[in-house]
Amino acid sequence: MQMPEEFDVIVIGGGPSGSCAATFLSKAGKRVLLLDRATFPREKVCGDGISGSSVGILKEMGLLEKVNGIEHADMYGVTFSSPNGTVVHIPAKRADGFPPGFVCRREVFDNLLFQNAKSLCSRTIEGFLAEDFIRESGAVKGVRGSLDGKPLEFRAKVVVCADGAAGMTARKLGVNNASEAHQFAGIRAYYDNVLGMADRIEIHFVDGALPGYFWIFPLPGKRANVGLCMLVCDMKKRKVNLQALMNEIIAKNPIFAPRFKDSKRESPVKSWLLPVNTRKPKAAGNGYVLVGDTASLIDPFMGEGIGNALTSGKLAAKTILRALDEGDFSEKSLSRYDDELNGAISRQVKQNYRLQKMASSAFLTDFIIGRAKRSKYVQAAITDSLLDAEDYTRLTDPLFPIKALFL
């Protein structure tokens, strides 16, 4: 039997986290095998919003300028509305002149990242079905799977698991986040001829969906990604049908009905589960690391995952490069990635989990958005934390509620 081909690193999954890790590792001169079950470009069900933290890492990867060459819409702010109908528009900008965020269909955005990684990796295989890990003495040593029905095996010093919340890793390593209190359920569809959009993403807190929200993310022209998300536990407790609720919002809500009266839904309504970072598995073990949705890195308030996915890919690559230099691929060595990941996102998670709890109250949501309409201090706090994803000092200030009243 032919011996399995060997690499420094195998990356399972070519989404944002996997492609990011593969890019940084390949640029450092390592032999990287990138595997994905799909053939790119492929559709990915998502809200399509690309956050401020994503923009920063795309710039590091040398890809931010290339975004201008793909279909997308630059975003320069956010519009919020509260259950009582208060609407506030909050502008945002970056010091470097790049847009603080953008909206891009994942079929297009993921393909940009994947093709870039593919051009750098030692080998890339699309259409590969990962079926199990190669394990020796309690450590992951490679991947078994098939391509067009033909069995294949590959070995590596480290495996980066980027195959998502429902991928092979979740089953074989038991790292799936199955808690309904720590999962969002989301639905989305594409609509054409939605009126009243600007260069801002829209987050709308409506009765019946709290602490989730209804969103409108503008795409070029009058097209939009339109969706709704809720915590699974709340959805089941209240027996909410997400598609029925979204249809009702679009047809009957006085803010949205006029904007959708001449619109046309141009895609099926699709659903997915988002594993929230309030219950994150251990992200490293003997011979492997978890990145992206596999590590349950979805933001607990906004439901956004691309920024944390790219952050995890970058930090995983940094730790793996050090492990390769030291020749140590044990859990102890690779857990430095878990420590750095927690350090990078823990403050954001705590703050946004607090916001998630606040958003479960219509009264508090009405109050905060009402104050944001009048208070530059509250507007700056929201801009810093949700758009730039770099400054949480105002929202984490214990005196924030008092300052919100008077500043």
Solvent accessible surface area in square Angstrom, and as a share of the most:
residue,aa,sasa,rsa
1,M,214,0.95
2,Q,166,0.74
3,M,151,0.67
4,P,28,0.18
5,E,69,0.31
6,E,110,0.49
7,F,7,0.03
8,D,28,0.15
9,V,0,0.00
10,I,0,0.00
11,V,0,0.00
12,I,7,0.04
13,G,7,0.07
14,G,0,0.00
15,G,13,0.12
16,P,10,0.06
17,S,8,0.05
18,G,0,0.00
19,S,0,0.00
20,C,0,0.00
21,A,0,0.00
22,A,0,0.00
23,T,0,0.00
24,F,44,0.18
25,L,0,0.00
26,S,14,0.09
27,K,111,0.47
28,A,49,0.38
29,G,66,0.63
30,K,55,0.23
31,R,109,0.40
32,V,0,0.00
33,L,0,0.00
34,L,0,0.00
35,L,1,0.00
36,D,18,0.09
37,R,177,0.65
38,A,29,0.22
39,T,93,0.54
40,F,14,0.06
41,P,78,0.49
42,R,46,0.17
43,E,82,0.37
44,K,74,0.31
45,V,30,0.17
46,C,20,0.12
47,G,10,0.10
48,D,0,0.00
49,G,13,0.12
50,I,5,0.03
51,S,23,0.15
52,G,1,0.01
53,S,32,0.21
54,S,0,0.00
55,V,1,0.00
56,G,24,0.23
57,I,13,0.07
58,L,0,0.00
59,K,86,0.37
60,E,94,0.42
61,M,5,0.02
62,G,42,0.40
63,L,2,0.01
64,L,9,0.05
65,E,99,0.44
66,K,111,0.47
67,V,4,0.02
68,N,111,0.57
69,G,72,0.69
70,I,39,0.20
71,E,76,0.34
72,H,31,0.14
73,A,18,0.14
74,D,49,0.25
75,M,8,0.04
76,Y,85,0.32
77,G,1,0.01
78,V,2,0.01
79,T,5,0.03
80,F,7,0.03
81,S,1,0.01
82,S,4,0.02
83,P,30,0.19
84,N,99,0.51
85,G,35,0.33
86,T,31,0.18
87,V,42,0.24
88,V,5,0.03
89,H,98,0.44
90,I,1,0.01
91,P,97,0.61
92,A,11,0.09
93,K,167,0.71
94,R,40,0.15
95,A,120,0.93
96,D,60,0.31
97,G,61,0.59
98,F,50,0.21
99,P,23,0.14
100,P,3,0.02
101,G,8,0.08
102,F,6,0.03
103,V,0,0.00
104,C,0,0.00
105,R,57,0.21
106,R,18,0.06
107,E,58,0.26
108,V,31,0.18
109,F,0,0.00
110,D,0,0.00
111,N,38,0.19
112,L,27,0.13
113,L,0,0.00
114,F,0,0.00
115,Q,71,0.31
116,N,24,0.12
117,A,0,0.00
118,K,81,0.34
119,S,89,0.57
120,L,71,0.35
121,C,15,0.09
122,S,57,0.37
123,R,96,0.35
124,T,29,0.17
125,I,12,0.06
126,E,38,0.17
127,G,29,0.28
128,F,3,0.01
129,L,65,0.32
130,A,13,0.10
131,E,78,0.35
132,D,45,0.23
133,F,3,0.01
134,I,6,0.03
135,R,116,0.42
136,E,77,0.34
137,S,128,0.83
138,G,67,0.65
139,A,19,0.15
140,V,5,0.03
141,K,72,0.30
142,G,0,0.00
143,V,0,0.00
144,R,97,0.35
145,G,3,0.03
146,S,18,0.12
147,L,51,0.25
148,D,144,0.75
149,G,69,0.66
150,K,131,0.55
151,P,108,0.68
152,L,36,0.18
153,E,49,0.22
154,F,5,0.02
155,R,52,0.19
156,A,10,0.08
157,K,92,0.39
158,V,0,0.00
159,V,0,0.00
160,V,0,0.00
161,C,0,0.00
162,A,13,0.10
163,D,36,0.19
164,G,19,0.18
165,A,38,0.30
166,A,91,0.70
167,G,13,0.12
168,M,7,0.03
169,T,0,0.00
170,A,5,0.04
171,R,153,0.56
172,K,81,0.34
173,L,36,0.18
174,G,57,0.55
175,V,19,0.11
176,N,84,0.43
177,N,13,0.07
178,A,76,0.59
179,S,22,0.14
180,E,69,0.31
181,A,53,0.41
182,H,29,0.13
183,Q,22,0.10
184,F,1,0.00
185,A,9,0.07
186,G,0,0.00
187,I,11,0.05
188,R,1,0.00
189,A,0,0.00
190,Y,19,0.07
191,Y,16,0.06
192,D,53,0.28
193,N,48,0.24
194,V,2,0.01
195,L,58,0.29
196,G,66,0.64
197,M,39,0.18
198,A,43,0.33
199,D,69,0.36
200,R,56,0.21
201,I,26,0.13
202,E,8,0.03
203,I,0,0.00
204,H,2,0.01
205,F,6,0.02
206,V,10,0.06
207,D,97,0.50
208,G,39,0.38
209,A,0,0.00
210,L,11,0.06
211,P,5,0.03
212,G,0,0.00
213,Y,10,0.04
214,F,0,0.00
215,W,9,0.03
216,I,0,0.00
217,F,18,0.07
218,P,7,0.04
219,L,4,0.02
220,P,52,0.33
221,G,71,0.69
222,K,109,0.46
223,R,59,0.21
224,A,0,0.00
225,N,0,0.00
226,V,0,0.00
227,G,0,0.00
228,L,0,0.00
229,C,5,0.03
230,M,0,0.00
231,L,10,0.05
232,V,7,0.04
233,C,41,0.25
234,D,25,0.13
235,M,37,0.16
236,K,115,0.49
237,K,169,0.71
238,R,108,0.39
239,K,183,0.77
240,V,32,0.19
241,N,95,0.49
242,L,14,0.07
243,Q,78,0.35
244,A,55,0.43
245,L,27,0.13
246,M,0,0.00
247,N,69,0.35
248,E,92,0.41
249,I,8,0.04
250,I,20,0.10
251,A,68,0.53
252,K,150,0.64
253,N,36,0.18
254,P,116,0.73
255,I,48,0.24
256,F,0,0.00
257,A,28,0.21
258,P,71,0.44
259,R,37,0.14
260,F,11,0.04
261,K,139,0.59
262,D,87,0.45
263,S,28,0.18
264,K,145,0.61
265,R,108,0.39
266,E,77,0.35
267,S,22,0.14
268,P,85,0.54
269,V,31,0.18
270,K,70,0.30
271,S,81,0.52
272,W,55,0.19
273,L,98,0.49
274,L,11,0.06
275,P,2,0.01
276,V,0,0.00
277,N,11,0.06
278,T,37,0.21
279,R,134,0.49
280,K,48,0.20
281,P,28,0.17
282,K,118,0.50
283,A,0,0.00
284,A,0,0.00
285,G,1,0.01
286,N,56,0.29
287,G,2,0.02
288,Y,31,0.12
289,V,0,0.00
290,L,0,0.00
291,V,0,0.00
292,G,1,0.01
293,D,46,0.24
294,T,4,0.03
295,A,0,0.00
296,S,2,0.01
297,L,1,0.01
298,I,7,0.04
299,D,3,0.02
300,P,0,0.00
301,F,16,0.07
302,M,25,0.11
303,G,11,0.11
304,E,42,0.19
305,G,14,0.14
306,I,7,0.03
307,G,1,0.01
308,N,7,0.04
309,A,9,0.07
310,L,0,0.00
311,T,21,0.12
312,S,0,0.00
313,G,0,0.00
314,K,64,0.27
315,L,19,0.09
316,A,0,0.00
317,A,1,0.01
318,K,116,0.49
319,T,5,0.03
320,I,0,0.00
321,L,46,0.23
322,R,128,0.47
323,A,0,0.00
324,L,27,0.14
325,D,116,0.60
326,E,95,0.43
327,G,53,0.51
328,D,59,0.30
329,F,48,0.20
330,S,42,0.27
331,E,56,0.25
332,K,173,0.74
333,S,5,0.03
334,L,0,0.00
335,S,35,0.23
336,R,57,0.21
337,Y,0,0.00
338,D,16,0.08
339,D,95,0.49
340,E,61,0.28
341,L,0,0.00
342,N,60,0.31
343,G,62,0.59
344,A,58,0.45
345,I,5,0.03
346,S,41,0.26
347,R,119,0.43
348,Q,24,0.11
349,V,19,0.11
350,K,140,0.59
351,Q,2,0.01
352,N,2,0.01
353,Y,77,0.29
354,R,114,0.42
355,L,19,0.10
356,Q,4,0.02
357,K,111,0.47
358,M,48,0.21
359,A,6,0.05
360,S,56,0.36
361,S,36,0.23
362,A,37,0.29
363,F,154,0.64
364,L,67,0.33
365,T,7,0.04
366,D,31,0.16
367,F,66,0.27
368,I,29,0.15
369,I,7,0.04
370,G,8,0.08
371,R,38,0.14
372,A,0,0.00
373,K,111,0.47
374,R,162,0.59
375,S,1,0.01
376,K,157,0.67
377,Y,38,0.14
378,V,1,0.00
379,Q,26,0.12
380,A,33,0.25
381,A,2,0.01
382,I,12,0.06
383,T,19,0.11
384,D,26,0.13
385,S,3,0.02
386,L,25,0.12
387,L,16,0.08
388,D,28,0.14
389,A,19,0.15
390,E,117,0.52
391,D,50,0.26
392,Y,16,0.06
393,T,80,0.47
394,R,79,0.29
395,L,16,0.08
396,T,41,0.24
397,D,33,0.17
398,P,124,0.78
399,L,96,0.48
400,F,13,0.05
401,P,75,0.47
402,I,99,0.50
403,K,65,0.27
404,A,2,0.02
405,L,89,0.44
406,F,159,0.66
407,L,106,0.53
